[in-house]
Amino acid sequence: MVPMALGEKIRELREELGMSQAQLSVQGGLSQGYLSQLENEEVQNPSAAVIFGLARALHVDPRVLMRAAGYEEAGAQEQGDEGYEVTVDPDLLQFLARFPRDQQADFLRFMQAIERGKTAVGAGRTS
């Protein structure tokens, strides 16, 4: 199988999440124009910071994008994408991606508070 080019991989992952270029550029910390150039294979050798920012925004292991960009992992054996498992429902990610980053942060804090509440309630129980 021929490896997918970086731009093609970014576009595929972005579309899987239902994200626009504008949304991904904001969450990935780069301009929409630069993202467009990446997706259209007009940029050679993007920095590791760009790749890691995009990987975080796309919820993938950075090695997926590093391989697509043609970077080899020094001293590492080829693992393929199977070494990284996404444990979050893609529909949930797609839903959350529609909200601005500040609202996503609010939602995260809310969910963390619920989780802490369950832990506190569960710790207080005796059988």
N, C-alpha and C positions, 0 to 999 in steps of 0.2 A: 504494500500500500504506500502511495506517495504521501509524504507528510504535507499537511495543510500549511499554507503560508500564513504569516502572522496576521495580516489584514483580514484575510478570509476567516481565520479563527476568531478574531475579535468580533467581526460582524456576526458570525454564527452564534456566538455566546450572547452577544447583546440582544439579538433578535429572539433567542430562546427565552430570555428574561423579559421580553416585551419592552425593552428600554429604547428610547430615542438616542440619537447621537448627543443631543443636548444634555440629557440626563446622565449618560455615561461620562461625558466630558467633565461635568461638574463633580460627579462622585469620584472620578479617576484623577482629578486635579490637573487637567490639561485643557487647552482650548478646543473648541469644536472643530476649528479648521485643522488643527494638528491631528485630531482623531480621524477626521475625514482623509487626511493624507496617509495616515497609517492604514486605514481600511482599504485604501486604493493603491497600496504598495508603493507610495511615492516617497516613503522615508526608509532609509537604510540604517540599520544598527541603532534603534532607539535605546535610550539609556535604561539601565536596570531600574531606576526610580520610576520611569514611565511604565515599564512592564509590571512592576510590583503594585503601583497605584491602580492600574487597570485590572490586575488579577484580584485585588481586594474588592474593587467595585463590581467585578463580574462573579465574585464568590467562587473562584477557582484557585487551585494550587498554582503559584507563580511558575513552576516548572513547565506547566502546560504551555504557557505563552513563551517562555524562554526557548523551549524546543521548537515551537512554531517560528520563532525569530531566527533560529539557526544557531543558537548558543548551545554549546556542549557543556554538560556537567562534568567538571574536572574530577576524575577518579570515581565517578558513579557509573553503575551499570544501567543500561537502558531498562526502564521499568514500564514504560507505556503509561497511559492515563489511568490504568486500573489501580495504581498505587494510591490514588486520592479518591476518597468517597465523599460525595456531597450528601450530608445528612439532613438538609433542609428541603422541605417540599418546594419544588420549582414554582408552583402556583402561588405559594406564600411570598417567595422572592419577587415574583412578577407583580403581585399586589403591592408589596412594600415599595418597590421601585417607582411607583407612580407618585409617591409622596415626597415632598421636599426633605432634605437631609435633617433639618431641625425637628420636623415632625417624626421622622424615623427615630431620632434620639429620644424624643419624649415617649414614644411607644416602647422603646427598649427599656427605659427607666421604669415605666409602668409594669412591664412584664417581669423585670427584676424584683420589683416590690412584691408582686404576687408570689414569685418564687420564694422570696425570703419569708413571706407570711406563711406559706405552706410548711417551710422548714421549721419555723418557730412553733406552729401549731402541732406539727408532727413530733417535735422534740418534747412537747409538754404532755403527750399521751402516755399513759401507763396501762399495761394489760392486766 
